Amino acid sequence: MVSFKLHKVAGVLIGLWLFNLSLTGLLLNHEKNLFQLDFMWQWTLPSRLFSSDALKMHRFREVSSYKVHPENGRQLIGSMRGLFVNTGEGFKQVFKGRVFKIEPYRDKNLKEDYSTVFLATDDGIYRYSWNGMPQPAGMQGMVITAISVYGNTVFCAVEKKFLYRFDLVSGKAEEIEIKSMPKVEHINFRRFVRDFHYGRGVADQPVSAVLNDIVSAWWLWLIVSGYLIFFLYRQSKKRKIQKVSIRKLVFFHSNVFTLIMIPFIFLLALTGLFIDHPRFFSPLINFNLPLWSMPPVYHSPEKDIWDIDYDGKVLRVGNRFGLYTSSDMKNFLIERKGFAYKLRRIENRLYLSGMGAPSGYFDGKKWHILKLHMPVDFVLDGKPVKRNELPVFSKNIPFYTFMVTLHDGSFFHRYFIFLNDVGAVLTFVLLFTGTVRYIKRRR
């Protein structure tokens, strides 16, 4: 009886907020990993609807690349909803679609020519000359998540999983088959926490994302059906509904499939709690686990391509495990460990933006550490640009960012994050008491 009352009270108190977390989490996970919900970026809301905390934390979340013309100072911003160019009278959107990276033309001596830039987009490679609209350059129909320009050759990452070499003159694309890429010996548990919560911590895509979709969808069903059971139970006391209808609903609410989902729901709630308070929980999650104990996704680094760079001699691939190099484009060696989130070349220097790992630059001889966290890009003479340093290029905020601010509560106020903490704790209560109730009913 105690478990029943706890289950009912916890569900009624926090159910609506858990519904918000599950729905927004489902949409964010699906779009972030599978690139399938265009409306999330193209629908926009006025920025005045958002709290100052939300704008401070998430206004530029959509930005993937930022470039400044070295001669005239004009700016380009690549984002998940398109390309924006500073015309001198403000920013103008000249391309609609996801832009993952902007690269200037670079000759075989690594000298850059900003009169022409190339875009990695969700519809192939585009060429832009700072006027008019970007024009297709090749590989249309493919999701190009990273590029590196070297003369008339563009090296591409497709869907973060495949490497291609594209010839701008002939228009031919050739897949580069990675024969060997060494695995790391250990994975930091903090890395797994974020990967699992963000839908990329179990197996190669789309498996991880679809798994998170299923878990979130079932959690939504449990919340909705739980409220229905509560409402119908109250109505049955007034003899307005037969209890047999409630029993049928209880069966679909509490069954073997729900038991299977419980560990995954528990992990999503727990990892969400850890992510909300990384410093507080750091002693609990900052430790290494042996590779053999980790899910399959950590055993295939060759299918985890976040960014690439080619300097005429060495092809580099950045991923969650580190920065890999290859002189033959087939066999790779690890050059630096730690998440190599972004690679940005400015002529002879290669800059690296690390996620949970040090950022730095390579001068052709050795690496130098930069004490900064995840710059969105590097411009001109290697100046790092943080998200909060970007110019405001649009008065509106994409629906995706709206979903993010609802998910972490910052849409209302930054302190709403503590409602997520309450939600996580009461989720544990719901899962435990629900399991107890199921076992008692089966007996």
N, C-alpha and C positions, 0 to 999 in steps of 0.2 A: 504493500500500500504506500509506503514511503517513496519507493522508486516511481510509482505512478504519479504522485503529487509533485515530486521534483521534476519529472519529465514534463508534466503539464505546465507548471509555473515557469520553468526555464523556456519552454517553447513559446508560450504566450508573451513573455517579456521581451525576448530578443528575436522572435521569428521574422518580423518585418525587416529588421536590419540584416539578418542573415540572408533573406531573400535578395536584398540589394547587393550584398557581397557576392552571392552565387551568380546572379544574373550578369552583373558587370564583369565578374571574373571570367564567366563563360565567353562573353563577347570580346574581351581584351585578349584572352588566350587564343581564341580562334583567329582573330585578325593578325596578331603579332607573329604567329607561327605559320599560318597557312596563306596569308595575303589574299583573303577571299571576301572581305567585307568592305568594299570600296566606300559605301555610304558613311562608314565611321570617320573617314577623313574628309569627304566632300560636304557632308552636312556640317554647318557651323552655327555657333551661338554667339551673341554679343558678349564681349569681354566684361561688360559691366555687371553681368549676372553672377560672376564668380567673386569669391572672397579674395581679399588681397593676399591671403596665405596661399590660395590655390594658384593665383597668377605668379606669385613669387616662386613657387615650387615646380609648376608644370607648364607655364606659358610656352616655353620653347621645346617641349618634349618631342614635338614632331620633327624638329630640325635634324637633318643627317649630315649636312655639309654646308660650309660657309667659305666663300672665296671673295677676295678683294683684288681688283685689277691693279697691278703694280704701277701702271702709268697714270691712269685717271682716277683711281680710287673708287670706281663703281663697284657695287657689291652684288653678289649672287647668293641666294639662300636656297638650298635644296631641302625639301621637306617631304613628308609622307603624303601631302596633298598637292605637291607640284613644285615648280621652279618660280622663284620670285626674283626680279631684277630691279635694282635701284635706277630709276630713269633720270634722277636729278630732281624730280618733283615728287619723290616718294616711291614706294615699291609697287610694282605691277606684276601680276601673275601671268606668265607667258607659257606655262605648260601645266596641264592637269593630269596627275598620276603620281605614283610614288617615285621619288628620286632618292636613291640610296647613296650616291656618291657623285661628286663633280671633280673632274680631272682636266687640267689644261693640256693642250697639245705639247708633247715633249719629244724633241728630236733624239737621235742616237748618241748625242753628246750630253744628253740630259738637260739641255737648255730649253726653257719653257717659253711658250708663245701663248699669251692669254687672249689673243684675238679670236681664238677658237677653243672652246672647251667641250668636253664630252661628258655625257650624263649616263650613269647606270640607273635604269628605270625598270619598272615592272612590265615594260613592253619593249625590251631590247635596249640597244645603245642609241643615243641621240647626239647630234652635233648642234652646238649653239654658237652664234657669232655676235651676240650682244644686241641684235636687232631682229625684229620679227618674231617668228616662232621657232623653237628647236626643230630640226629636221631629222628624220630617221637615218641612222648610219648603218644599221645592220642588226641581225639576230632578233628581229621583231617577233613578238609572241612568246618570248622567253623572259623570265624574271631574273634580271641581272642585278645581283646584290652588291657587287664590288667590281671595280675595273682598275687597270694600270696601263697607261699609254706609253708606248715606246716606239717612236717613229710611226710607221704605218701599221703597226701591230698593237692590238688591244687585248690584254689578258683579262679574262672575265671569270667571275664566280657566278654560277647559276644556282639560285635557290639555296645558297650557302652549302651546297653539297657537291657540285661538279665544277671542274676547271676547264676553261676553253681558251683557245688562241684564235683571234679573229683578225683577218687581213682587211684593212680598210679599202685597199685598191681592188682586190679580186672579189671581196665580199664573201670569202669562204671562211667557215668556222670549223675548227678541229678540236675535238675533245682531248684533253691531256689526262692520260691515265696515271694516277699515282700508284706506283708499285710498292713503295714502302714508306711508312711514316711512323717512327718509334712512339710507343705509348709511354706515358709518364708512369712512374712507380707508385705514386700516391695521389689521391684527390683530397683536397681540403673539404671537410664537411660543410663549411660555410658556402662553398661553391655549389654543393649538392642542394643545400637548402634553397638557394635562389633558383637553381635550374628546375627543381621539382615544382616549385610554386609557379614558375613562369611557363610551365608546359614544355620543358625540353630536357627533363632529367631522367628519362627511363630508357627510351630507344630512339633510333633515328626517326626523323619526321617522315610522314605525318603521325606516327604511332603515339609519341608522347603527347602531342597536342590533342589528338582524338581521345586518348585516355582521360585527360583533364576535362575535355568536353563532356564525356559520359559521366564522370564523377560530379561535375557541377550541375548537369541536367538532372541527375538523380537526387542530388541534394535539394534542388528546387522543388522536385516532386514531393520529397519528404516534408518540406516546409508547407507547401500548399495542402497536401493531404492531411498533415497534422492539424492545421487550422480547420479544415473541413470536419475532421473527426471531433475536435473540440466543440465546434458549433452544433453538429448533429447530436452529440451526446447531451448537450444542454437542451436541445429541442426534444429529445426522447423523454427527458424528465417531465416535460409538459404533455407527453403522449401525442406529439405532433408528427412523430416519425417512428417507424419500426426499427428495433435494435438490430434486426437481421441486415439492414442496409449498412449499419455501422460496422458490423463484423466483416462484411465484404470489403469495405474500405480499409479496415485494419489489416486485412490479409495483404492487400496491395501496398500498404504502407510499411509493414513489418514482415519481411520474408527472407529467404536465403540470399537473394540478390542484394538486399540491403546489408546483410551481414558481410558480404564480399566487399561492398563499397566502404564499410566503416573504416578500415585501415587507411584508405586513400583520403577520405574526408578528414580523418584525424591528422594525417600528414599535411594536408592543405591548410588546416587551421593552425597547426603547430608552426609550420614554416612561415605562415603569414605573421604570426606573433614574433618570431625571430627577426623577420625582415623589418618589421615596424620599429624594433628597438635593437639594432645591431650592436651598439656599444654595450648596452646593458647585458645582452646575452653572449657577448663575445667569448667569455671564458668557457661557455658551454658548447659553442659551435666551432671555435677556431682550433681544430685539430685535424690531423691527416688520417685518412683511411687507406688501407692497401687496395690497389687496383682490382684485385680478384674479388673483393667484396662489393664492388660497385655495379650498377645496372649496365646493360649492354651498350648504351650510348657512349660510355666513357672508354670503350674498347675499340672505337673506330674514329680516331682523330682525322682521318682523311676525308670524312664526310661532315666535317665541322669547319667550314671555311667562312670566317667572318670578314676578312679583308686580305688583299694581295698587293704585292709590289714587285716590279721587275726593273732592274737597272742595266740590263744588257748582258749581264753575266750570271746573276743570281736571281732566282725566283723565290720570293718569300710569301709564306702563308701564315696569317695570324688566326688563332682560334682560342678556345677556352683553356687549352692546355699550355699554350706558349706560342713562340714565334719559330717557325720552321723554315729552313733554307735548302735550296737544291740548285746545283749547277747543271744538272741534266734534265730537270723538270720531271723526273721519275722517282728518284730516291731522295728522300728528305732527311735532314738531321735537325735536331732541336737546337736552336741558338739561344733562346731565352725562355725560361719557364714563367708561368703566370699568364692570365688572360690578356692576349694581345687583341684588344677591342677594335682599334682603328689604326691603319697605316696611312700616313700622309707624306708624300715626297715633295720636297722643294729643292729641285735640281740635284745637287750632290748629297744632300742630307735627307735621311729618312727619319721621320718622326713617328713615334708610337704612343698611342693613347691606351693606357692600361685600365682594366676594370678589376678592382680588388688586387691590383698588381702595380708596380712602379711604371710611370710613364718615362719616356726618354727619347734620345735621338742618336742616330748612328752617323758618324762623320766620314765613313769609309774605312776607318781603321778600328775604332772601338765604340762601345756604347757609353753614353753619358746619362746619368739619372736626372730626371726633372721632378721636383717636388710639387706636383699638382695632381688633382684628381679628375680623371676622365674629361679632358678638354674635348669639345665637340669637333674642333678642327685646328689647323695651324695655318697662319697666313703670312704673306710677305717674307720677312726675314726669320721665319720660324716662330713668330709670336703665337703662343697658345691662346685660344679663345674658349672661354667657358660659356655655358648656356646663358647665364644671367648677364653676360656682356654683349649678347647679340642685340642688334637693333630691332625695334618693333616693326614688323613687316606686314602685319594684318591686324585690323581691329577686332576680327572675329576669332573664335577658338573652335577647333574641330570637335566633333561629337566624340571622337576617341578620347581626347583630353578630358572632356566632360565626364566620361565613364571612369577615367582614372581618378578624378577628384571625388567622384561619388564612392569609389571603391576604398579610398583611404580616408574619406571624410573631410578632406581639406576644402571641398566645395563650400562647406558651411563655415568651418574654422579648423585650424590645425589641431586643436585639442580634441576634435572628434575622433582622432586616431585611438583615443582611449576607449571609445565605444567598440572599436574593432577588438581591443583586448578583452572587453567584457564578452563580446560575441565569441571569441575563441574559447574562453573559459567555459561559457555556458554550452558551447558546442561539445566540449568534452563531457559535460554533465549529461547532455542529451544522448550522446553516443553510449555512455555507460549505462544510464538508466533504461534506455531503449533496449539494449542487449539483455539486461536483467529481465525486463518485461517479456521479451521474446522467449527466453529460456523458461521462465515460469509458465508461460502460456503453452509451450510445447509439452511440458510435463503434465 
